[in-house]
Amino acid sequence: MPRPALRPALRVAPVAVSLAAALALAGCADKPATTAASTAAGAGAGGPITVNATDTACELSATTAKAGTVTFKVTNSGSKVNEFYLYAEGDRIVSEVENITPGLSRELKVELTEPGTFTTSCKPGMVGDGIRGTFTVTGTAAKGSTDAKVAKAIADYKAFVASEADEFVENTKGFVAAVKAGDVAKAKSLYAQARHPWEAIEPVAESFGDLDPKIDGREDVIADGMAFTGYHRLEKDLWKDGLQKDSGAIADQLLADVTEIAAKSKTVEPTALSIANGAKALLDEVATGKITGEEERYSHTDLWDFDGNLEGSRQALAALRPVIAERDPALQKALDADFTELSSLLAKHKAGADYKSYTALTAADLKELTVSLDALSEQVSKVPGVVEAK
């Protein structure tokens, strides 16, 4: 979720859930190519806000929007893979769109229901703080939809998040106990499964400031002035450096941070639109972090993370299924087929109950998974337009 330097993966648009207020997303602007006319006309007129992301600039057609559902069309006109973030106070991720390759345009619909000022950022190369600017939402709008199916979908998804959050805490307790006992073999055996629930609800959890990089940041966080802690620090200890004098303290802090973020995750009030955006964000995570082997640098347990992201996306859309099936039955059929295909391909790389090491994958394996993932991502990208509050 913050990704690039912290999590060089794709940063799912995180589930773009609304916390206390409704969700929001914005574009980025270093030197906003915005006139008074475009600011006034932009989102308030209902048309998409265009974002021109290059290697050196981030230009929005408007930097102000009226509350309601806002559509952003982000085009990467540069030579590097780009990302597009909206932060609330304290650099809390509100929403994002990742894995925007050169020449690609991505559309993102976000429900903004309350006024506020946000920080926006484009991240060419998916590194650093990005090219930042401000985006302002004015006025208020009704939150969400009164559709009974939508309300049920939101309730079901909240229940899923709560269940995964509890499992994440319990799994982490076992992992931490093994680390503190110096039982390297047991800690290694628990590592991937302990992280699985996190990967399933990552877009929600990522929205809570620096808790995400503290728990899940890779060694790159050092370049951003942060301490290297959490799961990946212990991963390095277990698979590369051996347990260190402070490994026990790192494990204790991990459990405290996981307990805190799990509790916060249960307070999130998602919308149908944020759930849909999160489902796509999870597939972006797979594309930029798991299928590349970048996430688990030392343990090479990336396929477990792949499975967690895929399951999280599947469950998000399972909650929305009654809405999608009613409004676009053809899309629901396509989603079912593509999820089944990718799950089957991933399952081929299991050895008993465990996934094989990422290093066991061949170039042909990776291509097969990538093609299937791209097809599924294309279908999932259509869901926000279907569930958008009417």
C-alpha positions as semicolon CSV with decimal commas, in nm:
position;residue;x (nm);y (nm);z (nm)
1;M;0,000;0,000;0,000
2;P;0,295;0,338;0,119
3;R;0,472;0,135;-0,138
4;P;0,746;0,210;-0,374
5;A;1,038;0,271;-0,149
6;L;0,849;0,126;0,142
7;R;0,672;-0,145;-0,052
8;P;0,804;-0,141;-0,407
9;A;0,511;-0,346;-0,512
10;L;0,216;-0,229;-0,707
11;R;0,001;-0,073;-0,321
12;V;-0,306;-0,210;-0,437
13;A;-0,515;0,110;-0,490
14;P;-0,569;0,002;-0,136
15;V;-0,924;-0,075;-0,072
16;A;-0,970;0,295;-0,072
17;V;-1,201;0,258;0,220
18;S;-1,357;0,551;0,394
19;L;-1,242;0,605;0,748
20;A;-1,471;0,829;0,944
21;A;-1,534;1,018;0,622
22;A;-1,589;0,876;0,280
23;L;-1,323;0,764;0,044
24;A;-1,132;0,999;-0,166
25;L;-0,886;0,984;-0,447
26;A;-0,697;1,248;-0,625
27;G;-0,438;1,306;-0,881
28;C;-0,094;1,443;-0,841
29;A;0,051;1,774;-0,926
30;D;0,401;1,903;-0,909
31;K;0,321;2,212;-1,112
32;P;-0,050;2,156;-1,175
33;A;-0,146;2,237;-1,530
34;T;-0,471;2,376;-1,398
35;T;-0,656;2,695;-1,479
36;A;-0,935;2,851;-1,280
37;A;-1,175;2,738;-1,548
38;S;-1,060;2,378;-1,544
39;T;-1,068;2,371;-1,164
40;A;-1,422;2,495;-1,162
41;A;-1,539;2,274;-1,442
42;G;-1,348;1,952;-1,372
43;A;-1,508;1,702;-1,141
44;G;-1,800;1,919;-1,052
45;A;-1,930;1,880;-1,405
46;G;-1,923;1,504;-1,369
47;G;-1,655;1,440;-1,629
48;P;-1,333;1,257;-1,550
49;I;-1,037;1,444;-1,410
50;T;-0,745;1,363;-1,634
51;V;-0,404;1,305;-1,480
52;N;-0,100;1,322;-1,706
53;A;0,177;1,135;-1,525
54;T;0,528;1,160;-1,667
55;D;0,875;1,087;-1,532
56;T;0,905;1,442;-1,401
57;A;0,556;1,585;-1,364
58;C;0,202;1,511;-1,259
59;E;-0,062;1,728;-1,421
60;L;-0,431;1,732;-1,328
61;S;-0,704;1,886;-1,536
62;A;-0,862;1,997;-1,208
63;T;-0,746;2,010;-0,846
64;T;-1,087;2,070;-0,692
65;A;-1,394;1,846;-0,702
66;K;-1,743;1,862;-0,562
67;A;-1,835;1,583;-0,323
68;G;-1,981;1,273;-0,487
69;T;-1,842;1,002;-0,712
70;V;-1,538;1,133;-0,895
71;T;-1,366;0,963;-1,187
72;F;-0,994;1,002;-1,248
73;K;-0,834;0,898;-1,574
74;V;-0,461;0,853;-1,517
75;T;-0,235;0,828;-1,822
76;N;0,132;0,741;-1,797
77;S;0,305;0,951;-2,060
78;G;0,651;0,878;-1,923
79;S;0,903;0,597;-1,964
80;K;0,876;0,447;-1,612
81;V;0,602;0,247;-1,441
82;N;0,401;0,496;-1,236
83;E;0,165;0,504;-0,936
84;F;-0,094;0,753;-0,822
85;Y;-0,178;0,811;-0,452
86;L;-0,408;1,018;-0,235
87;Y;-0,307;1,072;0,126
88;A;-0,504;1,207;0,418
89;E;-0,347;1,371;0,722
90;G;-0,043;1,184;0,849
91;D;0,024;1,029;0,509
92;R;-0,259;0,781;0,557
93;I;-0,334;0,622;0,220
94;V;-0,690;0,693;0,120
95;S;-0,668;0,545;-0,228
96;E;-0,422;0,465;-0,502
97;V;-0,378;0,317;-0,844
98;E;-0,061;0,126;-0,921
99;N;0,123;-0,058;-1,192
100;I;0,053;0,203;-1,459
101;T;0,295;0,107;-1,733
102;P;0,416;0,357;-1,997
103;G;0,140;0,438;-2,243
104;L;-0,131;0,289;-2,022
105;S;-0,437;0,474;-1,894
106;R;-0,621;0,366;-1,581
107;E;-0,962;0,487;-1,471
108;L;-1,049;0,506;-1,104
109;K;-1,387;0,596;-0,956
110;V;-1,391;0,715;-0,596
111;E;-1,674;0,817;-0,369
112;L;-1,597;1,147;-0,196
113;T;-1,873;1,252;0,040
114;E;-1,717;1,510;0,273
115;P;-1,506;1,823;0,221
116;G;-1,134;1,818;0,285
117;T;-0,783;1,880;0,159
118;F;-0,566;1,584;0,061
119;T;-0,209;1,528;-0,052
120;T;-0,166;1,368;-0,391
121;S;0,137;1,195;-0,530
122;C;0,253;1,041;-0,856
123;K;0,547;0,805;-0,817
124;P;0,742;0,750;-1,140
125;G;0,950;0,438;-1,100
126;M;0,736;0,351;-0,794
127;V;0,990;0,500;-0,553
128;G;1,015;0,777;-0,297
129;D;0,754;1,026;-0,185
130;G;0,661;1,110;-0,541
131;I;0,556;1,435;-0,704
132;R;0,315;1,586;-0,456
133;G;0,037;1,839;-0,467
134;T;-0,300;1,914;-0,310
135;F;-0,653;1,815;-0,405
136;T;-0,959;1,973;-0,249
137;V;-1,310;1,834;-0,210
138;T;-1,591;2,080;-0,149
139;G;-1,947;2,033;-0,025
140;T;-2,105;1,711;0,094
141;A;-2,286;1,420;-0,067
142;A;-2,492;1,127;0,050
143;K;-2,279;0,834;0,158
144;G;-2,310;0,517;-0,042
145;S;-2,623;0,356;-0,178
146;T;-2,957;0,271;-0,021
147;D;-2,970;-0,051;-0,224
148;A;-3,029;-0,344;0,013
149;K;-2,790;-0,566;-0,183
150;V;-2,516;-0,307;-0,151
151;A;-2,574;-0,276;0,224
152;K;-2,552;-0,655;0,259
153;A;-2,232;-0,663;0,053
154;I;-2,070;-0,404;0,278
155;A;-2,172;-0,592;0,592
156;D;-2,037;-0,919;0,450
157;Y;-1,707;-0,761;0,357
158;K;-1,666;-0,603;0,700
159;A;-1,721;-0,946;0,854
160;F;-1,453;-1,092;0,627
161;V;-1,204;-0,820;0,725
162;A;-1,275;-0,873;1,095
163;S;-1,224;-1,248;1,065
164;E;-0,897;-1,211;0,874
165;A;-0,773;-0,948;1,120
166;D;-0,830;-1,185;1,412
167;E;-0,653;-1,466;1,227
168;F;-0,361;-1,236;1,149
169;V;-0,314;-1,162;1,519
170;E;-0,335;-1,527;1,621
171;N;-0,096;-1,641;1,348
172;T;0,150;-1,368;1,440
173;K;0,144;-1,476;1,805
174;G;0,260;-1,823;1,706
175;F;0,529;-1,690;1,475
176;V;0,658;-1,445;1,736
177;A;0,669;-1,717;2,002
178;A;0,884;-1,934;1,776
179;V;1,124;-1,647;1,701
180;K;1,161;-1,561;2,069
181;A;1,221;-1,926;2,153
182;G;1,500;-1,936;1,897
183;D;1,322;-2,212;1,706
184;V;1,428;-2,115;1,354
185;A;1,276;-2,419;1,184
186;K;0,936;-2,360;1,340
187;A;0,944;-1,987;1,274
188;K;1,024;-2,054;0,908
189;S;0,736;-2,302;0,884
190;L;0,492;-2,047;1,029
191;Y;0,612;-1,739;0,841
192;A;0,415;-1,760;0,516
193;Q;0,086;-1,875;0,668
194;A;0,111;-1,610;0,939
195;R;0,123;-1,340;0,670
196;H;-0,156;-1,484;0,456
197;P;-0,446;-1,294;0,625
198;W;-0,250;-0,971;0,596
199;E;-0,219;-1,016;0,222
200;A;-0,596;-1,074;0,198
201;I;-0,692;-0,744;0,368
202;E;-0,384;-0,541;0,283
203;P;-0,567;-0,253;0,111
204;V;-0,764;-0,188;0,431
205;A;-0,467;-0,220;0,663
206;E;-0,241;-0,006;0,444
207;S;-0,451;0,301;0,509
208;F;-0,321;0,342;0,865
209;G;-0,013;0,559;0,828
210;D;0,326;0,412;0,914
211;L;0,189;0,090;1,065
212;D;0,204;-0,068;0,719
213;P;0,578;-0,011;0,661
214;K;0,653;-0,099;1,024
215;I;0,486;-0,436;0,973
216;D;0,551;-0,505;0,607
217;G;0,821;-0,266;0,487
218;R;1,118;-0,416;0,311
219;E;1,475;-0,305;0,369
220;D;1,420;-0,011;0,134
221;V;1,251;0,176;0,422
222;I;1,598;0,263;0,553
223;A;1,644;0,499;0,258
224;D;1,327;0,677;0,372
225;G;1,464;0,730;0,721
226;M;1,268;0,450;0,885
227;A;1,388;0,157;1,090
228;F;1,376;-0,183;0,920
229;T;1,135;-0,379;1,138
230;G;0,844;-0,617;1,107
231;Y;0,795;-0,936;0,914
232;H;1,057;-0,875;0,648
233;R;1,328;-0,786;0,899
234;L;1,261;-1,120;1,072
235;E;1,248;-1,290;0,734
236;K;1,601;-1,167;0,670
237;D;1,712;-1,285;1,014
238;L;1,566;-1,630;0,963
239;W;1,677;-1,699;0,607
240;K;1,995;-1,493;0,567
241;D;2,164;-1,343;0,872
242;G;2,056;-1,571;1,154
243;L;1,862;-1,451;1,458
244;Q;2,011;-1,132;1,600
245;K;2,034;-0,996;1,955
246;D;1,736;-0,772;1,888
247;S;1,525;-1,027;1,699
248;G;1,313;-1,090;2,008
249;A;1,245;-0,718;2,053
250;I;1,161;-0,686;1,683
251;A;0,917;-0,977;1,722
252;D;0,751;-0,816;2,025
253;Q;0,707;-0,489;1,837
254;L;0,566;-0,677;1,537
255;L;0,298;-0,837;1,752
256;A;0,209;-0,502;1,908
257;D;0,182;-0,338;1,564
258;V;-0,020;-0,626;1,419
259;T;-0,260;-0,615;1,715
260;E;-0,308;-0,241;1,668
261;I;-0,362;-0,254;1,293
262;A;-0,604;-0,547;1,325
263;A;-0,815;-0,347;1,570
264;K;-0,809;-0,040;1,345
265;S;-0,906;-0,248;1,041
266;K;-1,233;-0,339;1,209
267;T;-1,327;0,029;1,237
268;V;-1,316;0,090;0,862
269;E;-1,647;0,175;0,695
270;P;-1,609;0,070;0,331
271;T;-1,834;0,152;0,040
272;A;-1,918;-0,073;-0,252
273;L;-1,686;0,139;-0,463
274;S;-1,395;0,113;-0,219
275;I;-1,439;-0,264;-0,195
276;A;-1,428;-0,289;-0,575
277;N;-1,120;-0,067;-0,595
278;G;-0,952;-0,278;-0,328
279;A;-1,018;-0,598;-0,521
280;K;-0,832;-0,453;-0,819
281;A;-0,556;-0,316;-0,595
282;L;-0,487;-0,664;-0,462
283;L;-0,433;-0,795;-0,814
284;D;-0,199;-0,503;-0,877
285;E;-0,005;-0,617;-0,570
286;V;0,037;-0,956;-0,730
287;A;0,153;-0,804;-1,058
288;T;0,421;-0,579;-0,911
289;G;0,538;-0,765;-0,603
290;K;0,450;-1,133;-0,600
291;I;0,470;-1,253;-0,958
292;T;0,804;-1,072;-0,981
293;G;0,949;-1,240;-0,668
294;E;1,023;-0,899;-0,522
295;E;0,816;-0,930;-0,204
296;E;0,985;-1,221;-0,027
297;R;1,351;-1,160;-0,103
298;Y;1,494;-1,412;0,141
299;S;1,227;-1,678;0,202
300;H;1,096;-1,684;-0,158
301;T;0,746;-1,759;-0,023
302;D;0,590;-1,519;-0,276
303;L;0,332;-1,772;-0,395
304;W;0,176;-1,774;-0,047
305;D;0,141;-1,396;-0,074
306;F;0,004;-1,437;-0,427
307;D;-0,260;-1,671;-0,286
308;G;-0,346;-1,426;-0,007
309;N;-0,390;-1,134;-0,247
310;L;-0,598;-1,346;-0,484
311;E;-0,819;-1,471;-0,200
312;G;-0,870;-1,117;-0,073
313;S;-0,976;-1,000;-0,418
314;R;-1,204;-1,299;-0,460
315;Q;-1,373;-1,243;-0,122
316;A;-1,421;-0,872;-0,189
317;L;-1,600;-0,951;-0,513
318;A;-1,790;-1,240;-0,353
319;A;-1,942;-0,984;-0,118
320;L;-2,038;-0,771;-0,418
321;R;-2,161;-1,068;-0,622
322;P;-2,537;-1,002;-0,579
323;V;-2,488;-0,645;-0,700
324;I;-2,267;-0,737;-0,997
325;A;-2,482;-1,033;-1,101
326;E;-2,794;-0,817;-1,103
327;R;-2,644;-0,521;-1,289
328;D;-2,403;-0,700;-1,527
329;P;-2,450;-1,079;-1,535
330;A;-2,204;-1,118;-1,824
331;L;-1,930;-0,956;-1,617
332;Q;-2,005;-1,183;-1,323
333;K;-1,974;-1,486;-1,549
334;A;-1,640;-1,362;-1,680
335;L;-1,514;-1,298;-1,327
336;D;-1,607;-1,649;-1,218
337;A;-1,426;-1,803;-1,513
338;D;-1,111;-1,594;-1,476
339;F;-1,082;-1,642;-1,100
340;T;-1,120;-2,017;-1,148
341;E;-0,854;-2,025;-1,417
342;L;-0,595;-1,827;-1,221
343;S;-0,661;-2,023;-0,901
344;S;-0,612;-2,348;-1,090
345;L;-0,285;-2,230;-1,243
346;L;-0,156;-2,118;-0,904
347;A;-0,254;-2,449;-0,744
348;K;-0,026;-2,629;-0,991
349;H;0,267;-2,491;-0,794
350;K;0,174;-2,652;-0,465
351;A;0,369;-2,934;-0,309
352;G;0,124;-3,091;-0,069
353;A;-0,024;-2,820;0,152
354;D;0,258;-2,574;0,081
355;Y;0,348;-2,365;-0,219
356;K;0,679;-2,422;-0,391
357;S;0,956;-2,168;-0,366
358;Y;0,933;-1,881;-0,612
359;T;1,275;-1,988;-0,737
360;A;1,123;-2,313;-0,867
361;L;0,911;-2,127;-1,124
362;T;1,024;-2,133;-1,484
363;A;0,992;-1,851;-1,734
364;A;0,702;-2,043;-1,890
365;D;0,531;-2,071;-1,550
366;L;0,559;-1,699;-1,491
367;K;0,427;-1,615;-1,837
368;E;0,128;-1,845;-1,788
369;L;0,043;-1,687;-1,452
370;T;0,095;-1,336;-1,586
371;V;-0,134;-1,382;-1,886
372;S;-0,410;-1,521;-1,664
373;L;-0,360;-1,244;-1,407
374;D;-0,382;-0,976;-1,677
375;A;-0,708;-1,122;-1,806
376;L;-0,860;-1,130;-1,458
377;S;-0,739;-0,777;-1,380
378;E;-0,907;-0,649;-1,695
379;Q;-1,243;-0,788;-1,581
380;V;-1,203;-0,668;-1,222
381;S;-1,124;-0,317;-1,345
382;K;-1,482;-0,300;-1,477
383;V;-1,643;-0,363;-1,138
384;P;-1,618;-0,009;-0,995
385;G;-1,826;0,124;-1,283
386;V;-2,090;-0,139;-1,215
387;V;-2,121;-0,089;-0,839
388;E;-2,083;0,290;-0,843
389;A;-2,347;0,449;-0,621
390;K;-2,649;0,541;-0,828
